[in-house]
Each structure stands twice: as C-alpha cells, then as structure tokens.
C-alpha cells in the first residue's frame, strides 16, 4: 500500500490550479446594490472639501478617495477592525466591488484606512451622512417635512472611574511611556523609582485590604497616594522641560511616547486638585476628569434602572420620517441640553434642506414657551413638544397622535445604532475625536442600510442574505 502524500491530493494534477479565480457577482448581493445606489461623486466632493480644509498643502501622492470611502462604507455596514477591513477588501469580491477595485490588484492597507478616517474626523463623516440623507430624500425614501429628535449618550470603552484607579493607571502609563521616550527620561525613572514602588504598593493595599476599612481610612489612603503622585508629576514636568530644552530629535515610538508623557502630565495637573477637592468637601469637582487617556469624556446622569450614570459623550439624534438619521456630537458637557437641542435640531435641518420641517416633535425635556416661539419663527407648523404639567399641547387630534408615534420611533433608531452591528456604544477608540468618527460611522451604517433596502424594494430586488 502506497504512503499518502504529506500535503495536497494523493493524485497530483496535470496542470497547476489557477490562483486567480474568475467569479461573477450576483446582482442581488447587498454590497452590489449599495455600490450601484450610492452617489460616490457627491461623497468624494464632501471628502475633498474636508481634506482641503485640514491639509497644509497638496504634497504627496494623490489619494484614492473612491477606494478609501468604500472601505469606510464597508466598516459602517459591517462593524469590523481596520485590519479585518483590509483583509475583506483584498479577498472578498463584493467588498472589492464596493471599493471600486475589481479592475486592479491594489488594496488600501489598514493604516491608510485609519489615517483617512482620522483625517475626515467626525465633521467630515457628518457631511457624508448628510449627503446620503439628501439622496434618500431625493429618491422619496425619507420625508424631511416630518422630523423628531432626542439626545443620547455614547459610552466610552473605559473602566468605571475611581480615584485610586486613576492614580494607579497614571503610574503604569508613565512607567511604560518613559522607557520609550529616549535617554532623557531614563534619569527620570531612576529618580522616581522609589516613589513608583511606593505608589504600586499603595494600590495593592487599597485593592486587597481596604474592603473592610471605613471611609475615613480609605480617604487617608487616597490622600497619601495623591501626595506620592504629585511628587512624581512634578519630576515628570521637569524631565519634559529638560527634554524640550535639549531639542534632540526623536523618531518613531519615542515621539509618540514623549507626547503621551506630556499629555499625562497636563491631565494629572488638573486631576490632583479635583481629588483634593473631593477629599476636603465630599463633593465631586466640576469638570471632573474620569479617564487619563480620554480626558474629554464626562459623566452623564441618565436615571435609568441599573445604570443611573453613563460615562462618555453626549449626542443629539434627529430622525426623519422614513427612518434616516442625522447625528451631532457635543464638544463639551454643557454644549447640548434638551432645551437647546430641541431648537438646534430644527436649525440644522433648515440649513441642510433650505427650510424647517412642517411637523416636529421632542420630549418634555425640550419644552418651554420660548422654544415654541422660536420653532414658530423658524417655520415649524405642527409643534409636538411634549408639554410639562397641565400645559396643553400645541397640536391635537390625528396630528398629535402621529407626532407621538414618530417621537417613539427615534428611540428605536438610537437602539439600532447602539447594537453590535453598528457599534455606536463603547467603540474601540482611544480619543474623543475617534469616538466621534465611530459614532458618525455607526449612523452612516444605519442610513446606508435603509437606503439599500429602500432602493431594492423599489426595484423589486430580493436581497441575498
């Protein structure tokens, strides 16, 4: 009996099998239908506007906007990491068709896709979202005369904040970054070596042995840890100043590490007084930092059952009749409130479509006599702001019932973008800017899916699953 071959078939082939397969794409594949539906020219124009605004000059190789926009579209309709997106575009035929790459062997790598997303930013992806919604209105899939709005929170992928956790995280982060920041920071590590050991020991004791201690004892441990961290931060500031004075050129990871140390030093300089304010008064300081690496995130009181507070960023969500959604990210905690966004959403729609919606609804958080007057002035005919107390509605009958139903549907849209398919909540982002990108990309995924299904329904195409 002959021995079996170690690999391959037992019967060798006469001619080698081709590694360049030729396949035809079905006309009912979702990515094929979406590619033939989206106005790529308009998307490229919006992307080029953002690039022209943010780039200093046009030096370098011209970008393949069609391919990179297709890559972001792929990540929007199917949540995936950048490396997986590169692999899908390289080997998955419908994804290559979506990116306009069926006639070439070139594929954008994951760094190109990530750099393009970072360049566009939240504002750039918002423009692309608006272009998609405009196309949906032009095709009759969305009705811009009826709109509803609400606010929601985008949770950050961070641990639950506490003082000892933040201080302990600072110790780990600077110890790791200083090792890569060049020779100038090696002496800094030598000077603070004893303090770093003491800080780690305090964290260990707090986490292992503070469970049965009183609040006063825990506060003393936090106060001692704060003094140690303050000394380390002062030495870090001197090391950063000395490195800047030397003017030594750094490369690669050293540049990133030194920038990270500077950011941590500035953040800790704000956090230490906030911790001392809490220890002294028992109240959380205004603008409390809850994460060292994304200091822009803040606590949002929601009052939900099982989740009274969420940590992240506030967003305003506007839904047109038909299910298409527009989103705006608040730059600061106080930028968006229900009272301000109830009118701001209508102002954004008026700027986008040239006139305000005829009918508009918002929950009771946005109600006030002043807001009703402002909406009337903007041109809203049927105002469905849910009144407070015994105040009568501005609308009644069938109009009131219709606006209440539309208002309830915005909650469904918010829940949809937060599902794992789109990944609005707890995105894999390490900065507030990239959280904005992920948020707009999730909304773009919802809009593109609605556009795809609407066009397929009009053409009578049963989409392949």
Beta strands, then each sheet from edge to edge (+ up, - down):
strand 1: 143-155
strand 2: 298-304
strand 3: 307-321
strand 4: 325-329
strand 5: 359-362
strand 6: 382-385
sheet 1: 2+ 3- 1+ 5+ 6+
sheet 2: 2+ 3- 4+
end
